[in-house]
Amino acid sequence: MYIDTHTHLYEEQLNIDEREMIQRAIDAGVSKMYMPNCDSTTIDAMMRIAGTWPANCYPMMGLHPCYVKDNYKDELAIVTDWLAKEKFYAIGEIGLDYYWDLTHTAQQKEAFAYQIDLALQYNLPIVIHSRESTQDCIDMVRSKQNGKLNGIFHCFGGTIEEAKQIIDLGFCMGIGGVVTFKKSNLPDVIKEVGLSNIVLETDAPYLAPMPYRGKRNESAYVPLIAEKIGDAMQISKEEIARITTANAEKLFGV
Ligand SMILES: [Zn+2]
C-alpha cells in the first residue's frame, strides 16, 4: 500500500476524468491521497473530493506561498476559520517560493510563521513548499521547533547537507517524479541519508515521473517513484512502499 502525501486532486486538469483517475490510484495500491490547499479559491473543490472519497482523500488547510498577495491577511483569516470548523490532516502547503516572484517575500515569511503557529496550536504536521528557499525554510522551522513540530519538506530537491538538517529537525522529505529524471541527484541523496525520513508524493498534476515526464501527473504513478528509489537502493518497491507508508502514517497520525 502506498500513500501519495501531496496531490492536487482538485486541479482543473484532473477534473476531466476525476472518478477514473482516483480509481486508477486506488487500483495501483495508492489508497491514501493527501491534498494540500492553495488558497480560498481551491477549498470548495478540495472539500468536495474529500467528502466523496472519505476513506481515500484527505484535505489539508493552508495558504500556498505562491498565492501570498496583497490580500494575504484576508486569506489567512479564511484558513484560520476553516481550521476551527473542520478536520484537516495537516497545514499545507505553506512556505517560501523564491523562484516565481520575489515581490511578496516578506509577506510570505509572515504567512509561513503564522501558519506554523496554527499547526502548533492544532497539533498538526506542516507541509512545506521550499522552492529555491530550502535553507530559509529550514531556518524558519528550526526557530519554531519546540519538539512538537513535524512535517514534510515537499518536493525535496536540496543537498545532502540540507537533507541532514531536515532529519535533525525530525522532518520528512517528500520525494516525487523528479527522482526518476536522468540528471537528478536525489537517488544519491537518498542512498546517503537512508529511508527513515522519506515519504512519497506525486505533486499531481505537475512533475510526472518517467516515462510520463512533461505529461499530466496523477496519483496512480506513485509506484514508479518507489521503483526508482528501490533500484537506487537495491531493494524491492514493496519494501519501499512498506517503509514510506509507515513514515507517512506516523507523521499524519493514522
Ligand atoms: Zn503542491
py3Dmol code that shows the C-alpha trace and the ligand (Angstrom):
import py3Dmol

protein = """\
ATOM      1  CA  MET A   1       0.000   0.000   0.000  1.00  0.00           C
ATOM      2  CA  TYR A   2       1.253   3.441  -0.985  1.00  0.00           C
ATOM      3  CA  ILE A   3       0.441   6.925   0.256  1.00  0.00           C
ATOM      4  CA  ASP A   4       0.560   9.957  -2.021  1.00  0.00           C
ATOM      5  CA  THR A   5       1.413  12.634   0.545  1.00  0.00           C
ATOM      6  CA  HIS A   6       0.963  15.522  -1.896  1.00  0.00           C
ATOM      7  CA  THR A   7      -1.548  15.613  -4.732  1.00  0.00           C
ATOM      8  CA  HIS A   8      -3.668  18.491  -6.040  1.00  0.00           C
ATOM      9  CA  LEU A   9      -6.618  16.271  -6.980  1.00  0.00           C
ATOM     10  CA  TYR A  10      -8.911  19.292  -7.287  1.00  0.00           C
ATOM     11  CA  GLU A  11      -6.895  20.954 -10.077  1.00  0.00           C
ATOM     12  CA  GLU A  12      -8.786  21.565 -13.295  1.00  0.00           C
ATOM     13  CA  GLN A  13      -6.548  19.288 -15.398  1.00  0.00           C
ATOM     14  CA  LEU A  14      -7.580  16.391 -13.149  1.00  0.00           C
ATOM     15  CA  ASN A  15     -11.324  17.194 -13.150  1.00  0.00           C
ATOM     16  CA  ILE A  16     -11.916  15.796 -16.622  1.00  0.00           C
ATOM     17  CA  ASP A  17     -11.754  12.168 -15.523  1.00  0.00           C
ATOM     18  CA  GLU A  18     -11.742  12.631 -11.744  1.00  0.00           C
ATOM     19  CA  ARG A  19     -13.596   9.451 -10.815  1.00  0.00           C
ATOM     20  CA  GLU A  20     -11.485   7.232 -13.098  1.00  0.00           C
ATOM     21  CA  MET A  21      -8.254   8.970 -12.037  1.00  0.00           C
ATOM     22  CA  ILE A  22      -8.891   8.388  -8.339  1.00  0.00           C
ATOM     23  CA  GLN A  23      -9.968   4.797  -9.020  1.00  0.00           C
ATOM     24  CA  ARG A  24      -6.739   4.212 -11.014  1.00  0.00           C
ATOM     25  CA  ALA A  25      -4.737   5.357  -7.982  1.00  0.00           C
ATOM     26  CA  ILE A  26      -6.661   3.060  -5.622  1.00  0.00           C
ATOM     27  CA  ASP A  27      -6.235   0.152  -8.068  1.00  0.00           C
ATOM     28  CA  ALA A  28      -2.483   0.865  -8.189  1.00  0.00           C
ATOM     29  CA  GLY A  29      -2.330   0.491  -4.391  1.00  0.00           C
ATOM     30  CA  VAL A  30      -2.265   4.232  -3.686  1.00  0.00           C
ATOM     31  CA  SER A  31      -5.151   4.082  -1.259  1.00  0.00           C
ATOM     32  CA  LYS A  32      -4.474   7.317   0.623  1.00  0.00           C
ATOM     33  CA  MET A  33      -4.018  10.716  -1.006  1.00  0.00           C
ATOM     34  CA  TYR A  34      -3.324  13.921   0.920  1.00  0.00           C
ATOM     35  CA  MET A  35      -4.391  17.169  -0.722  1.00  0.00           C
ATOM     36  CA  PRO A  36      -2.539  20.415   0.031  1.00  0.00           C
ATOM     37  CA  ASN A  37      -4.604  23.578  -0.294  1.00  0.00           C
ATOM     38  CA  CYS A  38      -3.506  26.625  -2.356  1.00  0.00           C
ATOM     39  CA  ASP A  39      -5.813  29.490  -1.364  1.00  0.00           C
ATOM     40  CA  SER A  40      -9.501  30.317  -0.786  1.00  0.00           C
ATOM     41  CA  THR A  41     -10.385  29.514  -4.411  1.00  0.00           C
ATOM     42  CA  THR A  42      -9.354  25.843  -4.119  1.00  0.00           C
ATOM     43  CA  ILE A  43     -11.106  24.949  -0.856  1.00  0.00           C
ATOM     44  CA  ASP A  44     -14.590  24.075  -2.184  1.00  0.00           C
ATOM     45  CA  ALA A  45     -13.299  21.636  -4.807  1.00  0.00           C
ATOM     46  CA  MET A  46     -10.894  20.059  -2.318  1.00  0.00           C
ATOM     47  CA  MET A  47     -13.612  19.588   0.320  1.00  0.00           C
ATOM     48  CA  ARG A  48     -15.965  18.116  -2.269  1.00  0.00           C
ATOM     49  CA  ILE A  49     -13.377  15.454  -3.182  1.00  0.00           C
ATOM     50  CA  ALA A  50     -12.611  14.750   0.478  1.00  0.00           C
ATOM     51  CA  GLY A  51     -16.362  14.297   1.069  1.00  0.00           C
ATOM     52  CA  THR A  52     -16.772  11.992  -1.930  1.00  0.00           C
ATOM     53  CA  TRP A  53     -13.831   9.690  -1.028  1.00  0.00           C
ATOM     54  CA  PRO A  54     -13.624   9.959   2.785  1.00  0.00           C
ATOM     55  CA  ALA A  55     -11.557   6.761   3.102  1.00  0.00           C
ATOM     56  CA  ASN A  56      -9.006   7.778   0.465  1.00  0.00           C
ATOM     57  CA  CYS A  57      -8.699  11.559   0.038  1.00  0.00           C
ATOM     58  CA  TYR A  58      -7.666  13.787   2.933  1.00  0.00           C
ATOM     59  CA  PRO A  59      -7.618  17.593   2.931  1.00  0.00           C
ATOM     60  CA  MET A  60      -5.012  19.962   4.339  1.00  0.00           C
ATOM     61  CA  MET A  61      -5.587  23.624   5.038  1.00  0.00           C
ATOM     62  CA  GLY A  62      -3.166  26.454   4.297  1.00  0.00           C
ATOM     63  CA  LEU A  63      -2.121  29.344   2.099  1.00  0.00           C
ATOM     64  CA  HIS A  64       0.500  28.392  -0.527  1.00  0.00           C
ATOM     65  CA  PRO A  65       3.416  30.866  -0.734  1.00  0.00           C
ATOM     66  CA  CYS A  66       2.819  31.494  -4.453  1.00  0.00           C
ATOM     67  CA  TYR A  67      -0.683  32.709  -3.528  1.00  0.00           C
ATOM     68  CA  VAL A  68       0.518  35.215  -0.926  1.00  0.00           C
ATOM     69  CA  LYS A  69      -0.554  38.555  -2.439  1.00  0.00           C
ATOM     70  CA  ASP A  70      -1.634  41.919  -1.039  1.00  0.00           C
ATOM     71  CA  ASN A  71      -4.782  40.288   0.395  1.00  0.00           C
ATOM     72  CA  TYR A  72      -2.834  37.653   2.339  1.00  0.00           C
ATOM     73  CA  LYS A  73      -4.279  38.696   5.686  1.00  0.00           C
ATOM     74  CA  ASP A  74      -7.811  38.025   4.430  1.00  0.00           C
ATOM     75  CA  GLU A  75      -6.623  34.674   3.087  1.00  0.00           C
ATOM     76  CA  LEU A  76      -5.024  33.759   6.417  1.00  0.00           C
ATOM     77  CA  ALA A  77      -8.264  34.656   8.201  1.00  0.00           C
ATOM     78  CA  ILE A  78     -10.093  32.182   5.922  1.00  0.00           C
ATOM     79  CA  VAL A  79      -7.522  29.468   6.740  1.00  0.00           C
ATOM     80  CA  THR A  80      -7.975  30.186  10.435  1.00  0.00           C
ATOM     81  CA  ASP A  81     -11.782  29.963  10.172  1.00  0.00           C
ATOM     82  CA  TRP A  82     -11.708  26.624   8.333  1.00  0.00           C
ATOM     83  CA  LEU A  83      -9.355  25.099  10.890  1.00  0.00           C
ATOM     84  CA  ALA A  84     -11.815  25.986  13.631  1.00  0.00           C
ATOM     85  CA  LYS A  85     -14.765  24.278  11.934  1.00  0.00           C
ATOM     86  CA  GLU A  86     -13.462  21.212  10.007  1.00  0.00           C
ATOM     87  CA  LYS A  87     -10.979  18.398  10.461  1.00  0.00           C
ATOM     88  CA  PHE A  88      -7.783  18.733   8.441  1.00  0.00           C
ATOM     89  CA  TYR A  89      -4.791  16.405   8.401  1.00  0.00           C
ATOM     90  CA  ALA A  90      -2.004  18.972   8.015  1.00  0.00           C
ATOM     91  CA  ILE A  91      -1.318  22.647   7.482  1.00  0.00           C
ATOM     92  CA  GLY A  92      -0.227  22.982   3.875  1.00  0.00           C
ATOM     93  CA  GLU A  93       1.059  23.845   1.663  1.00  0.00           C
ATOM     94  CA  ILE A  94       2.973  26.665   3.296  1.00  0.00           C
ATOM     95  CA  GLY A  95       6.495  28.003   2.974  1.00  0.00           C
ATOM     96  CA  LEU A  96       8.598  30.220   0.749  1.00  0.00           C
ATOM     97  CA  ASP A  97       8.989  30.438  -3.022  1.00  0.00           C
ATOM     98  CA  TYR A  98      11.907  32.435  -4.384  1.00  0.00           C
ATOM     99  CA  TYR A  99      11.582  31.029  -7.887  1.00  0.00           C
ATOM    100  CA  TRP A 100       8.480  32.654  -9.351  1.00  0.00           C
ATOM    101  CA  ASP A 101       8.268  36.101  -7.778  1.00  0.00           C
ATOM    102  CA  LEU A 102      10.132  37.955  -5.043  1.00  0.00           C
ATOM    103  CA  THR A 103       7.581  40.787  -4.651  1.00  0.00           C
ATOM    104  CA  HIS A 104       5.960  39.374  -1.519  1.00  0.00           C
ATOM    105  CA  THR A 105       8.871  37.628   0.178  1.00  0.00           C
ATOM    106  CA  ALA A 106       8.344  39.479   3.476  1.00  0.00           C
ATOM    107  CA  GLN A 107       4.624  38.633   3.438  1.00  0.00           C
ATOM    108  CA  GLN A 108       5.440  35.007   2.555  1.00  0.00           C
ATOM    109  CA  LYS A 109       7.648  34.800   5.637  1.00  0.00           C
ATOM    110  CA  GLU A 110       4.957  36.317   7.826  1.00  0.00           C
ATOM    111  CA  ALA A 111       2.317  33.918   6.448  1.00  0.00           C
ATOM    112  CA  PHE A 112       4.670  30.951   6.917  1.00  0.00           C
ATOM    113  CA  ALA A 113       5.393  31.838  10.553  1.00  0.00           C
ATOM    114  CA  TYR A 114       1.714  32.470  11.290  1.00  0.00           C
ATOM    115  CA  GLN A 115       0.684  29.108   9.822  1.00  0.00           C
ATOM    116  CA  ILE A 116       3.391  27.214  11.710  1.00  0.00           C
ATOM    117  CA  ASP A 117       1.870  28.688  14.872  1.00  0.00           C
ATOM    118  CA  LEU A 118      -1.546  27.391  13.741  1.00  0.00           C
ATOM    119  CA  ALA A 119      -0.014  23.929  13.308  1.00  0.00           C
ATOM    120  CA  LEU A 120       1.368  24.052  16.827  1.00  0.00           C
ATOM    121  CA  GLN A 121      -1.993  25.238  18.133  1.00  0.00           C
ATOM    122  CA  TYR A 122      -3.889  22.401  16.398  1.00  0.00           C
ATOM    123  CA  ASN A 123      -1.127  19.836  16.839  1.00  0.00           C
ATOM    124  CA  LEU A 124      -0.929  19.200  13.080  1.00  0.00           C
ATOM    125  CA  PRO A 125       2.023  18.449  10.790  1.00  0.00           C
ATOM    126  CA  ILE A 126       3.080  21.060   8.235  1.00  0.00           C
ATOM    127  CA  VAL A 127       3.709  20.502   4.524  1.00  0.00           C
ATOM    128  CA  ILE A 128       6.370  22.869   3.259  1.00  0.00           C
ATOM    129  CA  HIS A 129       6.891  24.306  -0.223  1.00  0.00           C
ATOM    130  CA  SER A 130      10.541  25.411  -0.356  1.00  0.00           C
ATOM    131  CA  ARG A 131      11.342  26.230  -3.972  1.00  0.00           C
ATOM    132  CA  GLU A 132      14.789  27.890  -4.161  1.00  0.00           C
ATOM    133  CA  SER A 133      14.376  28.568  -0.445  1.00  0.00           C
ATOM    134  CA  THR A 134      15.249  25.305   1.307  1.00  0.00           C
ATOM    135  CA  GLN A 135      17.754  26.778   3.747  1.00  0.00           C
ATOM    136  CA  ASP A 136      15.456  29.668   4.739  1.00  0.00           C
ATOM    137  CA  CYS A 137      12.612  27.202   5.313  1.00  0.00           C
ATOM    138  CA  ILE A 138      14.885  25.003   7.428  1.00  0.00           C
ATOM    139  CA  ASP A 139      15.888  28.048   9.482  1.00  0.00           C
ATOM    140  CA  MET A 140      12.252  29.061   9.975  1.00  0.00           C
ATOM    141  CA  VAL A 141      11.311  25.558  11.145  1.00  0.00           C
ATOM    142  CA  ARG A 142      14.315  25.441  13.459  1.00  0.00           C
ATOM    143  CA  SER A 143      13.301  28.768  15.041  1.00  0.00           C
ATOM    144  CA  LYS A 144       9.818  27.333  15.752  1.00  0.00           C
ATOM    145  CA  GLN A 145      10.804  23.785  16.695  1.00  0.00           C
ATOM    146  CA  ASN A 146       9.780  23.165  20.297  1.00  0.00           C
ATOM    147  CA  GLY A 147       9.893  19.383  19.998  1.00  0.00           C
ATOM    148  CA  LYS A 148       6.272  19.146  18.838  1.00  0.00           C
ATOM    149  CA  LEU A 149       6.501  20.389  15.268  1.00  0.00           C
ATOM    150  CA  ASN A 150       6.719  17.831  12.461  1.00  0.00           C
ATOM    151  CA  GLY A 151       6.043  17.715   8.754  1.00  0.00           C
ATOM    152  CA  ILE A 152       7.316  17.279   5.229  1.00  0.00           C
ATOM    153  CA  PHE A 153       9.644  19.260   3.001  1.00  0.00           C
ATOM    154  CA  HIS A 154       7.538  18.538  -0.048  1.00  0.00           C
ATOM    155  CA  CYS A 155       9.227  18.044  -3.441  1.00  0.00           C
ATOM    156  CA  PHE A 156      12.586  17.999  -1.722  1.00  0.00           C
ATOM    157  CA  GLY A 157      15.350  18.932  -4.151  1.00  0.00           C
ATOM    158  CA  GLY A 158      18.151  20.029  -1.845  1.00  0.00           C
ATOM    159  CA  THR A 159      21.622  18.830  -0.991  1.00  0.00           C
ATOM    160  CA  ILE A 160      22.790  16.039   1.322  1.00  0.00           C
ATOM    161  CA  GLU A 161      23.693  18.742   3.844  1.00  0.00           C
ATOM    162  CA  GLU A 162      20.148  20.156   3.753  1.00  0.00           C
ATOM    163  CA  ALA A 163      18.667  16.659   3.976  1.00  0.00           C
ATOM    164  CA  LYS A 164      20.672  16.015   7.140  1.00  0.00           C
ATOM    165  CA  GLN A 165      19.438  19.258   8.701  1.00  0.00           C
ATOM    166  CA  ILE A 166      15.832  18.272   7.894  1.00  0.00           C
ATOM    167  CA  ILE A 167      16.307  14.873   9.518  1.00  0.00           C
ATOM    168  CA  ASP A 168      17.850  16.534  12.588  1.00  0.00           C
ATOM    169  CA  LEU A 169      14.708  18.658  12.868  1.00  0.00           C
ATOM    170  CA  GLY A 170      12.609  15.473  12.874  1.00  0.00           C
ATOM    171  CA  PHE A 171      11.088  16.267   9.492  1.00  0.00           C
ATOM    172  CA  CYS A 172      10.485  14.136   6.398  1.00  0.00           C
ATOM    173  CA  MET A 173      11.325  14.754   2.751  1.00  0.00           C
ATOM    174  CA  GLY A 174       8.664  14.247   0.090  1.00  0.00           C
ATOM    175  CA  ILE A 175      10.139  12.522  -2.971  1.00  0.00           C
ATOM    176  CA  GLY A 176       8.292  12.673  -6.281  1.00  0.00           C
ATOM    177  CA  GLY A 177       8.746  12.312 -10.027  1.00  0.00           C
ATOM    178  CA  VAL A 178      11.972  14.335 -10.107  1.00  0.00           C
ATOM    179  CA  VAL A 179      13.829  11.316  -8.647  1.00  0.00           C
ATOM    180  CA  THR A 180      13.192   9.496 -11.947  1.00  0.00           C
ATOM    181  CA  PHE A 181      14.739  12.249 -14.100  1.00  0.00           C
ATOM    182  CA  LYS A 182      18.106  11.425 -15.624  1.00  0.00           C
ATOM    183  CA  LYS A 183      20.150  14.210 -14.057  1.00  0.00           C
ATOM    184  CA  SER A 184      18.557  14.120 -10.598  1.00  0.00           C
ATOM    185  CA  ASN A 185      20.915  13.936  -7.611  1.00  0.00           C
ATOM    186  CA  LEU A 186      18.070  12.618  -5.442  1.00  0.00           C
ATOM    187  CA  PRO A 187      18.980   8.896  -5.715  1.00  0.00           C
ATOM    188  CA  ASP A 188      22.433   9.751  -4.322  1.00  0.00           C
ATOM    189  CA  VAL A 189      20.968  11.912  -1.544  1.00  0.00           C
ATOM    190  CA  ILE A 190      18.550   9.137  -0.520  1.00  0.00           C
ATOM    191  CA  LYS A 191      21.304   6.499  -0.595  1.00  0.00           C
ATOM    192  CA  GLU A 192      23.353   8.702   1.719  1.00  0.00           C
ATOM    193  CA  VAL A 193      20.632   9.594   4.256  1.00  0.00           C
ATOM    194  CA  GLY A 194      18.526   6.403   4.128  1.00  0.00           C
ATOM    195  CA  LEU A 195      14.767   5.902   4.091  1.00  0.00           C
ATOM    196  CA  SER A 196      13.844   6.704   7.672  1.00  0.00           C
ATOM    197  CA  ASN A 197      12.607  10.219   6.783  1.00  0.00           C
ATOM    198  CA  ILE A 198      11.362   9.670   3.233  1.00  0.00           C
ATOM    199  CA  VAL A 199       7.714   9.820   2.108  1.00  0.00           C
ATOM    200  CA  LEU A 200       6.350   9.558  -1.441  1.00  0.00           C
ATOM    201  CA  GLU A 201       4.324  12.131  -3.360  1.00  0.00           C
ATOM    202  CA  THR A 202       3.318  12.995  -6.896  1.00  0.00           C
ATOM    203  CA  ASP A 203       2.517  16.741  -6.719  1.00  0.00           C
ATOM    204  CA  ALA A 204      -0.043  15.883  -9.421  1.00  0.00           C
ATOM    205  CA  PRO A 205      -0.864  17.286 -11.918  1.00  0.00           C
ATOM    206  CA  TYR A 206       2.746  18.540 -12.068  1.00  0.00           C
ATOM    207  CA  LEU A 207       6.128  16.779 -12.311  1.00  0.00           C
ATOM    208  CA  ALA A 208       5.103  13.418 -13.730  1.00  0.00           C
ATOM    209  CA  PRO A 209       7.740  10.685 -13.345  1.00  0.00           C
ATOM    210  CA  MET A 210       9.403   8.940 -16.269  1.00  0.00           C
ATOM    211  CA  PRO A 211       8.122   7.687 -18.712  1.00  0.00           C
ATOM    212  CA  TYR A 212       5.368  10.335 -18.430  1.00  0.00           C
ATOM    213  CA  ARG A 213       7.663  13.332 -17.923  1.00  0.00           C
ATOM    214  CA  GLY A 214       6.048  16.515 -19.284  1.00  0.00           C
ATOM    215  CA  LYS A 215       2.576  14.962 -19.314  1.00  0.00           C
ATOM    216  CA  ARG A 216      -0.200  15.244 -16.747  1.00  0.00           C
ATOM    217  CA  ASN A 217       0.754  13.586 -13.482  1.00  0.00           C
ATOM    218  CA  GLU A 218      -1.628  11.568 -11.317  1.00  0.00           C
ATOM    219  CA  SER A 219      -1.514   9.699  -8.025  1.00  0.00           C
ATOM    220  CA  ALA A 220      -1.511   6.279  -9.744  1.00  0.00           C
ATOM    221  CA  TYR A 221       2.137   6.947 -10.677  1.00  0.00           C
ATOM    222  CA  VAL A 222       3.463   6.699  -7.102  1.00  0.00           C
ATOM    223  CA  PRO A 223       4.706   3.098  -7.665  1.00  0.00           C
ATOM    224  CA  LEU A 224       7.021   4.396 -10.455  1.00  0.00           C
ATOM    225  CA  ILE A 225       8.684   6.652  -7.885  1.00  0.00           C
ATOM    226  CA  ALA A 226       9.026   3.764  -5.424  1.00  0.00           C
ATOM    227  CA  GLU A 227      10.521   1.589  -8.138  1.00  0.00           C
ATOM    228  CA  LYS A 228      13.208   4.168  -8.960  1.00  0.00           C
ATOM    229  CA  ILE A 229      14.170   4.611  -5.302  1.00  0.00           C
ATOM    230  CA  GLY A 230      14.219   0.820  -4.923  1.00  0.00           C
ATOM    231  CA  ASP A 231      16.538   0.458  -7.925  1.00  0.00           C
ATOM    232  CA  ALA A 232      18.916   3.034  -6.451  1.00  0.00           C
ATOM    233  CA  MET A 233      18.958   1.276  -3.082  1.00  0.00           C
ATOM    234  CA  GLN A 234      18.831  -2.307  -4.360  1.00  0.00           C
ATOM    235  CA  ILE A 235      15.614  -3.114  -2.557  1.00  0.00           C
ATOM    236  CA  SER A 236      12.156  -4.020  -3.815  1.00  0.00           C
ATOM    237  CA  LYS A 237       9.474  -1.455  -4.438  1.00  0.00           C
ATOM    238  CA  GLU A 238       7.294  -3.385  -1.967  1.00  0.00           C
ATOM    239  CA  GLU A 239       9.862  -2.685   0.737  1.00  0.00           C
ATOM    240  CA  ILE A 240       9.988   0.995  -0.292  1.00  0.00           C
ATOM    241  CA  ALA A 241       6.172   1.031  -0.046  1.00  0.00           C
ATOM    242  CA  ARG A 242       6.221  -0.524   3.415  1.00  0.00           C
ATOM    243  CA  ILE A 243       8.808   1.911   4.821  1.00  0.00           C
ATOM    244  CA  THR A 244       7.480   5.112   3.249  1.00  0.00           C
ATOM    245  CA  THR A 245       3.864   4.277   4.125  1.00  0.00           C
ATOM    246  CA  ALA A 246       4.861   3.679   7.743  1.00  0.00           C
ATOM    247  CA  ASN A 247       6.702   7.028   7.755  1.00  0.00           C
ATOM    248  CA  ALA A 248       3.651   8.842   6.350  1.00  0.00           C
ATOM    249  CA  GLU A 249       1.215   7.138   8.736  1.00  0.00           C
ATOM    250  CA  LYS A 250       3.354   8.078  11.709  1.00  0.00           C
ATOM    251  CA  LEU A 251       3.524  11.674  10.501  1.00  0.00           C
ATOM    252  CA  PHE A 252      -0.192  12.094   9.790  1.00  0.00           C
ATOM    253  CA  GLY A 253      -1.108  10.191  12.947  1.00  0.00           C
ATOM    254  CA  VAL A 254      -3.192   7.436  11.360  1.00  0.00           C
TER     255      VAL A 254
END
"""
ligand_1 = """\
1
ZN
Zn 1.937 21.323 -4.249
"""
view = py3Dmol.view(width=600, height=400)
view.addModel(protein, "pdb")
view.setStyle({"model": 0}, {"cartoon": {"style": "trace"}})
view.addModel(ligand_1, "xyz")
view.setStyle({"model": 1}, {"stick": {}})
view.zoomTo()
view.show()
